[in-house]
Amino acid sequence: MDAQSRGRADGIDPADQWVLNPHTGDYELRLNHSGGDSGESSRTSGARVPNSRGPAGDSAGGRRGASREGRRGPARDEQDPGPRREVPGQRGRRSTNGPRDQESSAPGGRRSRKAPKARRKKVLLWTGGTMAFVLVGLSVGGYALYQHFNGNLSTVDVGSAGNKNVFDNNAPVNILIIGTDKRTGKGNEGYGDKGSVGHADTNILFHVSEDRTNATALSIPRDLISNIPDCKVKQPDGSEKVVPGTRGVRFNESLGQSGRNAGCTMETVRKITGIKVDHFMMVDFNAVKELSTAVGGVKICLAKPVKDPDSHLNLPEGEHTIQGEDALAFVRTRHSFGNHGDLDRIKVQQQFIASMIRQMQSDDTLTSPTKLYKLADAATSALTVDTGIGTGKKLASLAQELSKVNTKNITFTTVPVLDNPAEKTPVTVVLNPPKADALFAMMRDDTSLTEVKSKKKAAKSKQDALLKGSKAAAADVRVDVYNGGKVPGAAQETVVWLQNEQGVLKSTNKANAPAKVAKTTLEYAPNQADQARALAAMMGLPGSAMKKGTKDAEGLQAMVLTLGDDFKGAGTPITGPAKVPDDIQQANADKAECAK
């Protein structure tokens, strides 16, 4: 029995039970499986879904108004003689005999309007390449539906590689999206690597800022030469097996090869970028077909005709709406775009993702309970996730958090790479250190790739002001250095560097800090501000590291520098650049582009 049939086992399509609450902008589930009406069902039996149509094309207002009376017995206002609470915008539709435009023509009636912003932000969907994922943030009011979505999901315990919490309120969220080349589903026999256990074919690290005002989607090439660390893999019997790491191999081998699971891919991303991954979502070929169909098709644009013999994409120049096989062919095509390589295919996949986001946030999707249900059902059926987000409720919670990000502030980019110099005819790539390190540092520092106005930015500007002003001579800087980070001997290393390379002779190694800290800090007195600015410039400290006291220092009192987990080595700046380095590829989710 398929998902649609399971939902209609009692004669009721679950999608038809979603009702818009105009006061909150949320869809709420109205379930009733008995002849009578009780509890929450009785309180909401009069609700209607504006401008929605069921599978048969009947208006939800007209069809349900007639069918529910026969199924549920007397309506609420017949049971309760008290005044009935009208649902705004529904007065003209309650009569099954009156004209449909009665509402707008009647005195005091309300005209139809666009969906409010609260409703427009309830759904975010990202999908691309051989991967896709959907997060549906709804006010889910039905245990039965939760159980249904829970049953769809597949989960993997990645242990310490991930976050046990869905998200932390005062921290960014990092989600690794993995698309595998594993072939499942009818019609996928001709795709990918026959017999593949599923490698990390398409990979996007989705970083959502701490204040939820912006997000960066970082594509990681599958052919990037990487060092895969040792990783622990949970076995079926509950035990753990350590899979040895390997050096100088393609990134896609971090999954599937030697029994590695998604936790190993998460750890590999952390080793490359220095960014801790909270969760992963993984799909295969079939998900692209299912999800693009569930959303009603994805709009794309071609700058030229494409007839690709490998992916079987055959479309003329111009705009198209694609789904199913065509959608999968589009995101798999690489020999028809750009330089016919995987990096150009990544750009096409990013365009597809951006278009999917715009489609998901359109009124056409958000005002259709049937579409939302089918999309959520297809998404959860397609997903494999870590146990930290392994239920429908947890996914919905995460979705509502991520949906705070405005589409115009979602930026797509790709890890800066170079052709592998060790290969005569390059087929793999290596990191471009100057550009890649700068980009990774920006993401670690939670710096947006787009210009965003926010309270956090205002606070950051205030802190950055502490870096401006006169600087003391190196010989006059007096500082005690503590190691509160993960690098052994960091305090001694820093003192040696300060004395020998920077001329800060009055620096002292104070060994380990009383407690471990995530971020490096510099504590100083108001009359040490010039010393603090000088040391911050030497070490590349961000404004957020500056902790100015309220009382002046006395005598030979030294400043206190505590190195945190963000310390990478003496001479390596703590903070990343404020702006994206030149010529790093970027694309905005709010703008449509044509594939070239």
C-alpha positions in Angstrom: 0.0 0.0 0.0 1.5 3.3 -1.0 1.6 6.6 1.0 -1.6 7.9 -0.6 -3.5 4.7 0.0 -2.3 4.5 3.6 -3.6 8.0 4.2 -7.1 7.1 2.7 -7.6 3.8 4.5 -10.5 5.3 6.4 -12.0 7.0 3.4 -10.5 10.4 4.3 -7.5 11.9 2.5 -5.1 13.2 5.3 -4.2 16.1 3.0 -7.8 17.2 3.1 -7.7 17.5 6.9 -5.2 20.5 6.9 -7.0 23.8 7.6 -5.6 27.3 7.6 -5.9 29.2 10.9 -6.1 32.8 9.7 -5.1 34.1 13.1 -1.7 32.4 13.1 -1.0 31.8 9.4 -0.4 28.1 10.2 -2.0 25.0 8.8 -3.5 22.9 11.5 -4.6 19.3 11.3 -8.3 18.5 11.9 -8.7 14.7 12.3 -11.9 12.8 13.1 -12.3 9.1 12.8 -15.6 8.6 14.5 -19.2 9.3 13.8 -19.4 11.8 16.7 -17.4 14.9 17.4 -15.4 15.4 20.5 -12.6 17.3 22.0 -10.5 19.4 19.7 -12.3 18.1 16.6 -15.6 19.5 17.8 -14.1 22.9 18.4 -12.7 23.2 14.9 -15.3 21.6 12.8 -16.4 24.9 11.3 -13.0 25.8 9.9 -12.5 26.1 6.2 -9.5 26.3 3.8 -9.7 29.4 1.6 -9.2 28.9 -2.1 -8.2 25.2 -1.7 -9.3 22.4 -3.9 -9.2 18.7 -3.2 -8.0 16.0 -5.6 -11.4 16.0 -7.4 -11.3 19.7 -7.9 -14.2 20.6 -5.5 -13.8 23.7 -3.4 -12.9 22.8 0.1 -15.5 25.2 1.5 -18.4 23.8 -0.6 -17.4 20.1 -0.5 -16.5 19.9 3.2 -19.5 22.0 4.3 -21.8 19.4 2.9 -19.8 16.2 3.7 -18.8 16.9 7.3 -22.4 17.4 8.4 -23.3 13.9 7.1 -20.1 12.4 8.6 -20.0 14.2 11.9 -23.6 15.0 12.8 -24.8 18.4 13.9 -22.5 21.4 13.4 -21.0 23.2 16.4 -23.5 26.1 16.2 -26.4 23.7 16.4 -25.0 22.2 19.6 -24.0 25.4 21.2 -26.6 28.2 21.1 -23.8 30.8 21.9 -22.5 33.2 19.3 -20.4 31.5 16.6 -16.9 32.8 16.0 -16.5 33.8 12.4 -13.3 33.0 10.5 -12.2 36.2 8.8 -12.4 36.2 5.1 -14.9 33.3 5.0 -18.2 35.0 5.5 -19.1 35.0 1.8 -18.1 31.4 1.3 -20.2 29.8 4.0 -23.3 29.7 1.9 -23.3 26.9 -0.6 -26.0 28.7 -2.6 -24.6 32.3 -2.8 -22.1 33.5 -5.4 -18.4 32.9 -4.8 -17.6 36.6 -5.0 -20.3 37.5 -2.5 -17.6 38.3 0.1 -15.9 41.0 -2.0 -19.2 42.6 -3.2 -21.0 42.6 0.2 -20.8 45.8 2.3 -17.9 45.5 4.7 -16.7 42.4 2.9 -13.0 41.6 2.6 -11.1 41.3 -0.6 -8.8 38.4 -1.1 -5.2 39.1 -0.3 -1.8 37.6 -0.5 -0.7 35.1 2.1 0.8 36.9 5.1 4.5 36.7 5.8 4.0 34.4 8.7 2.5 31.8 6.3 5.1 32.4 3.6 7.9 31.4 5.9 6.4 28.1 7.0 8.2 26.0 4.4 11.7 25.8 3.2 12.9 23.3 0.7 16.4 22.7 -0.7 17.1 20.1 -3.4 19.9 19.6 -5.8 22.1 17.2 -7.8 21.6 13.7 -6.8 20.2 14.9 -3.5 17.3 16.8 -2.1 15.8 17.6 1.3 12.6 19.2 2.5 11.8 20.7 5.8 8.2 21.5 6.3 7.4 23.8 9.3 3.7 23.4 10.1 1.6 23.6 13.2 1.1 19.8 13.1 -1.8 19.0 15.3 -2.3 15.3 14.7 -0.5 12.4 16.5 -1.5 10.1 13.6 0.3 12.3 11.1 3.4 12.5 13.3 3.5 8.7 13.5 3.0 8.5 9.7 6.0 10.8 9.0 8.1 9.2 11.7 7.5 5.8 9.9 8.8 7.3 6.7 12.1 8.5 8.1 15.3 6.4 8.1 17.9 7.3 10.8 21.6 6.8 11.5 23.2 7.2 14.9 26.4 9.2 14.2 27.4 9.5 17.8 29.7 12.4 18.8 30.0 13.5 15.1 26.6 15.3 15.4 24.5 17.3 17.9 22.1 15.5 20.1 19.9 18.7 20.3 17.8 19.7 17.3 19.5 23.1 17.5 21.1 25.5 20.1 19.4 28.9 20.5 22.6 30.9 20.8 24.7 29.2 18.1 24.7 28.8 14.3 23.2 25.6 12.8 25.3 23.5 10.3 23.5 20.8 8.3 25.3 18.6 5.8 23.2 17.7 2.8 24.4 14.5 1.1 23.3 13.1 -2.2 24.4 9.6 -2.9 24.9 7.7 -6.2 23.0 4.7 -4.8 20.4 3.6 -7.2 17.0 2.9 -5.7 13.5 3.2 -7.0 11.9 2.2 -10.3 13.5 3.5 -13.4 16.9 4.4 -11.8 18.8 1.3 -13.0 20.7 3.3 -15.7 22.0 6.0 -13.3 25.1 6.2 -11.3 27.6 3.5 -10.4 26.1 0.1 -10.7 26.3 -1.7 -7.4 27.4 1.4 -5.5 26.9 1.3 -1.7 26.2 5.0 -2.0 29.1 7.5 -2.1 28.9 11.2 -1.2 28.2 12.3 -4.7 26.7 15.8 -4.0 27.5 17.7 -0.8 26.3 21.0 0.6 27.2 22.3 4.0 24.2 24.6 4.9 25.3 27.1 7.6 22.5 29.2 9.2 23.7 32.2 11.2 23.2 32.4 15.0 20.7 35.2 14.6 18.9 33.4 11.8 19.1 36.4 9.4 21.2 34.7 6.8 22.6 31.4 5.5 25.5 30.1 3.4 25.2 26.9 1.2 28.7 25.7 0.6 29.0 23.0 -2.1 31.9 20.6 -1.6 33.2 18.9 -4.9 33.0 15.1 -4.8 36.4 15.0 -6.5 38.2 17.1 -3.9 41.3 15.3 -2.7 40.8 15.0 1.1 42.2 13.4 4.2 39.5 11.3 5.8 39.9 10.9 9.5 39.3 7.8 11.7 35.6 7.6 12.5 33.4 5.5 14.8 30.6 3.6 13.1 27.7 2.1 15.1 27.1 -1.6 14.3 23.7 -3.4 14.2 24.5 -5.0 17.5 25.0 -1.7 19.2 28.8 -1.9 19.3 31.1 0.6 17.7 33.7 0.0 15.0 36.6 2.4 14.3 37.1 2.7 10.5 40.7 3.8 9.9 41.2 7.1 8.1 43.0 7.5 4.8 44.9 10.3 3.1 44.9 11.7 -0.4 41.6 10.3 -1.7 38.4 11.8 -3.2 35.9 13.3 -0.8 33.1 11.1 -2.0 34.9 8.1 -0.4 34.1 9.5 3.0 30.7 7.7 2.7 30.1 4.0 1.8 33.8 3.1 1.3 35.1 0.6 4.0 31.8 0.8 5.8 31.8 4.5 6.5 28.5 6.1 7.3 27.4 9.8 7.2 29.1 10.5 10.5 32.4 9.9 8.7 31.5 12.4 6.1 30.6 14.9 8.8 34.0 14.5 10.4 35.7 14.9 7.1 33.9 18.2 6.5 35.0 19.3 10.0 38.6 18.4 9.2 38.6 20.3 5.9 36.7 23.4 7.0 37.1 23.6 10.8 33.3 23.7 11.1 31.4 21.4 13.4 28.4 19.8 11.6 25.3 19.4 13.7 23.1 17.2 11.5 23.0 15.5 8.2 20.3 14.7 5.6 20.9 12.2 2.9 18.9 11.1 -0.2 19.5 9.3 -3.5 18.5 9.6 -7.1 14.8 8.8 -6.6 14.3 11.7 -4.2 14.9 14.3 -6.9 12.2 12.8 -9.0 9.7 12.4 -6.2 10.2 15.8 -4.6 10.2 17.8 -7.9 6.9 16.1 -8.8 5.4 16.7 -5.3 6.1 20.4 -5.5 4.4 20.6 -8.9 7.6 21.1 -11.0 10.6 23.4 -10.7 11.2 26.3 -13.0 14.5 26.5 -14.8 16.0 28.5 -17.6 18.4 27.4 -20.4 20.6 29.9 -22.2 20.9 27.4 -25.1 19.3 24.2 -26.3 20.5 21.0 -24.5 20.5 17.5 -25.9 22.8 15.5 -23.6 23.3 11.8 -24.5 24.5 10.9 -21.0 21.8 12.4 -18.8 19.2 12.2 -21.6 18.1 15.8 -21.0 16.6 17.2 -24.2 15.1 20.7 -23.9 15.1 23.8 -26.1 16.4 27.2 -25.1 14.3 29.2 -22.7 12.2 28.7 -19.6 10.8 25.3 -18.5 9.0 23.7 -15.6 10.6 20.3 -15.0 9.8 17.4 -12.7 10.5 13.6 -12.4 12.9 12.2 -15.0 13.6 15.6 -16.5 14.5 17.1 -13.1 16.9 14.3 -12.4 18.4 14.6 -15.9 18.9 18.4 -15.4 20.8 18.1 -12.1 22.9 15.2 -13.5 23.9 17.0 -16.7 27.5 18.3 -16.8 28.7 17.8 -20.4 26.4 20.4 -21.8 27.2 23.3 -19.4 30.3 25.5 -18.9 33.5 23.6 -19.2 31.7 20.2 -19.1 33.0 19.5 -15.6 31.7 18.7 -12.1 32.2 22.3 -10.9 29.8 23.6 -13.7 27.3 21.0 -12.8 27.4 22.2 -9.2 26.4 25.7 -10.4 23.5 24.2 -12.3 22.5 22.3 -9.1 22.6 25.5 -7.1 20.3 27.2 -9.6 17.9 24.3 -9.3 17.9 24.5 -5.5 17.3 28.3 -5.6 14.3 27.8 -7.9 12.9 25.1 -5.6 13.2 27.4 -2.6 11.3 30.1 -4.5 8.6 27.6 -5.6 8.2 26.3 -2.1 7.6 29.9 -0.7 5.1 30.8 -3.4 1.4 31.2 -2.6 0.6 28.4 -5.0 2.3 25.9 -2.7 1.7 27.5 0.7 -2.1 27.8 0.3 -2.5 24.2 -0.8 -2.8 21.7 2.1 -2.9 18.8 -0.4 0.5 19.9 -1.9 2.0 20.4 1.6 0.9 17.0 2.8 2.2 15.3 -0.4 5.5 17.2 -0.2 6.0 16.4 3.4 5.2 12.7 2.8 7.6 12.6 -0.2 10.3 14.4 1.7 10.2 12.2 4.8 10.1 9.1 2.7 13.2 10.2 0.8 15.3 11.2 3.8 17.8 9.5 5.9 18.9 11.7 8.8 20.8 11.5 12.1 18.9 10.5 15.2 19.2 14.0 16.6 16.5 15.1 14.1 15.1 11.6 13.5 11.3 12.3 14.1 8.7 14.4 12.2 8.3 16.6 15.3 12.1 17.3 15.4 12.3 18.0 11.7 9.3 20.4 12.0 11.0 22.2 14.9 14.2 22.6 13.0 12.3 23.8 9.9 10.5 26.5 11.8 13.9 27.7 13.1 15.5 27.7 9.7 12.5 29.3 8.0 13.4 32.6 9.8 16.0 33.1 7.1 14.9 35.4 4.2 15.4 33.9 0.8 17.4 37.0 -0.4 19.9 36.3 2.4 20.7 32.7 1.3 24.0 32.6 -0.6 25.3 29.6 -2.6 29.0 29.2 -3.1 31.6 26.5 -3.8 34.8 25.5 -2.0 37.6 27.3 -3.9 39.7 24.7 -5.6 42.5 24.2 -8.2 43.2 21.4 -10.7 45.3 18.7 -9.0 48.9 19.5 -10.0 49.9 15.9 -9.4 47.8 14.7 -12.4 49.0 15.2 -16.0 45.4 15.3 -17.1 43.5 16.6 -14.0 40.4 14.7 -13.0 40.4 15.7 -9.4 40.9 19.0 -7.5 42.7 20.3 -4.5 42.0 23.2 -2.1 43.0 26.7 -3.1 44.4 27.6 0.4 44.3 31.4 0.4 40.7 31.6 -0.8 39.4 28.5 0.9 40.9 29.4 4.2 39.4 32.9 4.1 35.9 31.5 3.2 36.0 28.8 5.9 37.1 31.5 8.4 34.1 33.7 7.5 31.8 30.8 8.1 33.4 29.8 11.4 33.1 33.5 12.5 29.4 33.4 11.4 30.0 36.3 8.9 27.3 36.6 6.3 28.2 36.5 2.6 25.3 39.0 2.0 24.7 42.4 3.5 22.3 42.0 6.3 20.9 44.5 8.8 20.4 43.1 12.2 20.8 43.7 15.9 23.8 41.3 15.8 25.5 43.4 13.2 24.9 46.6 15.2 26.5 44.9 18.2 29.4 43.7 16.1 30.0 47.2 14.8 30.1 48.4 18.4 32.7 45.8 19.3 34.7 46.4 16.1 35.0 50.1 17.2 37.3 48.8 20.1 39.9 48.0 17.4 40.1 51.5 16.1 42.5 54.0 17.6 46.2 54.4 18.5 48.4 51.4 19.1 51.2 50.9 21.6 54.7 49.9 20.5 55.3 46.1 20.7 57.9 46.7 23.5 55.2 48.3 25.6 52.7 45.5 25.3 52.4 43.4 28.5 50.3 40.2 28.3 49.8 36.9 30.1 48.8 34.0 27.8 46.5 31.1 28.8 45.6 28.1 26.8 41.9 27.4 26.9 41.7 25.6 23.5 42.4 22.2 22.0 45.9 22.8 20.7 48.5 21.4 23.1 51.2 23.9 24.0 49.4 26.8 22.4 50.3 29.3 25.1 54.0 28.6 24.9 53.9 28.6 21.1 52.2 32.0 21.1 54.6 33.5 23.6 57.6 32.3 21.5 56.0 33.8 18.4 55.1 37.1 20.1 58.7 37.5 21.5 60.7 36.4 18.5 58.5 37.5 15.6 56.5 40.5 17.0 58.9 42.0 19.6 56.4 41.6 22.5 59.1 40.7 25.1 56.8 41.3 28.1 54.6 38.2 27.3 54.3 35.3 29.7 53.1 31.7 29.4 50.6 31.0 32.1 49.9 27.5 30.9 46.3 26.1 30.9 43.3 28.3 31.6 41.0 27.3 34.5 38.4 26.1 31.9 38.1 25.3 28.2 36.7 28.1 26.0 35.4 28.2 22.5 36.5 31.7 21.5 39.7 33.5 22.1 39.4 36.6 24.4 41.6 39.5 25.4 40.8 41.1 28.8 42.3 44.6 29.4 41.8 47.7 31.4 40.7 51.1 29.9 44.2 52.5 30.2 45.6 49.4 28.3 43.4 50.0 25.2 46.4 51.0 23.0 48.2 47.8 24.1 45.1 45.8 23.4 44.7 47.2 19.9 48.3 46.5 19.1 48.0 42.9 20.2 44.7 42.4 18.4 46.3 43.6 15.1 49.2 41.2 15.5 47.0 38.2 16.2 44.1 39.0 13.9 41.6 39.2 16.8 38.0 40.1 16.0 36.2 42.9 17.9 34.1 40.3 19.7 37.3 39.0 21.4 37.9 42.4 23.1 36.8 42.4 26.7 37.3 45.9 28.1 37.2 46.3 31.8 35.9 49.2 33.9 38.8 50.0 36.1 42.3 51.1 35.1 45.3 48.8 35.6 47.7 49.5 38.3 51.5 49.3 38.2 52.8 46.4 35.9 49.5 44.6 35.6 49.3 42.6 32.4 46.4 42.0 30.0 45.0 38.5 29.9 44.9 36.6 26.6 43.0 33.3 26.7 43.3 31.1 23.6 40.2 29.3 22.6 39.2 26.5 20.2 39.3 29.0 17.4 43.1 29.2 17.8 44.8 27.4 14.9 48.4 28.3 15.4 50.7 31.2 16.2 50.7 33.7 13.3 47.4 32.4 12.0 44.7 35.1 12.3 41.9 34.2 14.7 39.2 36.0 12.7 38.3 35.7 9.0 37.9 38.5 6.5 34.9 40.8 6.8 34.1 40.4 3.0 34.2 37.6 0.6 37.6 37.4 -1.3 37.4 38.5 -4.9 36.3 36.1 -7.7 34.8 33.5 -5.3 31.7 32.2 -7.1 28.4 33.2 -5.5 24.7 32.9 -6.3 21.7 34.2 -4.5 18.6 32.1 -3.8 16.3 35.0 -4.6 17.5 35.5 -8.2 16.8 33.3 -11.2 19.7 32.5 -13.5 19.9 30.7 -16.8 22.1 27.6 -17.1 24.9 28.2 -19.7 
